[in-house]
Amino acid sequence: MATIVFQCPQTGLNVQHTWPDDERPADDKTYVFVTCPSCTRMHLINRSTGRPLGYKDDRPSGDQEK
């Protein structure tokens, strides 16, 4: 089993999630739905990085918050 920790975009809390230890996807833009125990909502989590979709480092450099 692979374990990741991501920050819930709604609550800001660190959330631990596990999924079957499959091969890493060849494409680093592969996301999976994860039910968040912190806010009970669904988040799209990147299988390669463990970061939620829309994480500030995923945006082009011109879109970064100041």
NORGINOR-V91863 format. One record per residue. N is the residue number from 1. RES is the residue in one letter. PSI is psi in degrees with one decimal (* if undefined). NEAR is the number of other ideal C-beta (glycine too) atoms within 12 Angstrom. D_FIRST is the distance of its C-alpha to the first C-alpha in Angstrom with 1 decimal. Layout:
<<N & RES & PSI & NEAR & D_FIRST> <N & RES & PSI & NEAR & D_FIRST>>
This chain:
<<1 & M & 135.7 & 10 & 0.0> <2 & A & 135.3 & 18 & 3.8> <3 & T & 133.3 & 13 & 6.5> <4 & I & 157.4 & 24 & 9.9> <5 & V & 125.1 & 19 & 13.3> <6 & F & 160.4 & 33 & 16.1> <7 & Q & 123.5 & 25 & 19.7> <8 & C & 125.3 & 26 & 20.9> <9 & P & -22.2 & 25 & 24.0> <10 & Q & -44.5 & 18 & 25.9> <11 & T & -20.6 & 17 & 25.6> <12 & G & 1.3 & 13 & 24.7> <13 & L & 149.5 & 15 & 22.2> <14 & N & 132.1 & 17 & 18.9> <15 & V & 133.6 & 28 & 16.0> <16 & Q & 137.3 & 20 & 12.4> <17 & H & 144.3 & 27 & 10.0> <18 & T & 149.7 & 16 & 6.3> <19 & W & 164.3 & 18 & 5.7> <20 & P & 143.7 & 11 & 4.7> <21 & D & 74.9 & 11 & 4.5> <22 & D & 171.5 & 12 & 8.2> <23 & E & 147.4 & 10 & 11.1> <24 & R & 140.1 & 15 & 12.4> <25 & P & 147.0 & 14 & 15.3> <26 & A & -31.1 & 9 & 18.7> <27 & D & 126.5 & 10 & 20.2> <28 & D & 6.5 & 14 & 19.3> <29 & K & 27.2 & 15 & 20.8> <30 & T & 122.7 & 19 & 18.1> <31 & Y & 149.7 & 24 & 17.3> <32 & V & 150.7 & 25 & 15.4> <33 & F & 133.4 & 17 & 16.7> <34 & V & 130.7 & 30 & 15.0> <35 & T & 122.4 & 17 & 17.0> <36 & C & 122.0 & 25 & 17.8> <37 & P & -15.4 & 19 & 18.3> <38 & S & -45.6 & 22 & 21.0> <39 & C & -3.5 & 18 & 23.3> <40 & T & 18.3 & 13 & 22.1> <41 & R & 170.4 & 17 & 22.5> <42 & M & 137.7 & 19 & 20.5> <43 & H & 148.0 & 30 & 19.6> <44 & L & 119.4 & 24 & 18.8> <45 & I & 132.6 & 33 & 16.1> <46 & N & 124.4 & 26 & 16.2> <47 & R & -29.3 & 29 & 13.0> <48 & S & -41.1 & 20 & 14.4> <49 & T & -22.6 & 22 & 15.8> <50 & G & 13.6 & 29 & 14.0> <51 & R & 147.0 & 27 & 17.7> <52 & P & 152.4 & 35 & 19.4> <53 & L & 133.4 & 24 & 21.9> <54 & G & 3.9 & 19 & 25.3> <55 & Y & 139.7 & 21 & 24.1> <56 & K & -27.4 & 16 & 27.3> <57 & D & -12.2 & 16 & 26.3> <58 & D & -16.0 & 21 & 25.7> <59 & R & 152.7 & 13 & 29.3> <60 & P & 152.9 & 8 & 32.1> <61 & S & -28.6 & 10 & 33.9> <62 & G & -17.3 & 7 & 36.9> <63 & D & 3.7 & 11 & 35.0> <64 & Q & 142.1 & 11 & 33.7> <65 & E & 148.7 & 10 & 34.9> <66 & K & * & 6 & 37.6>>
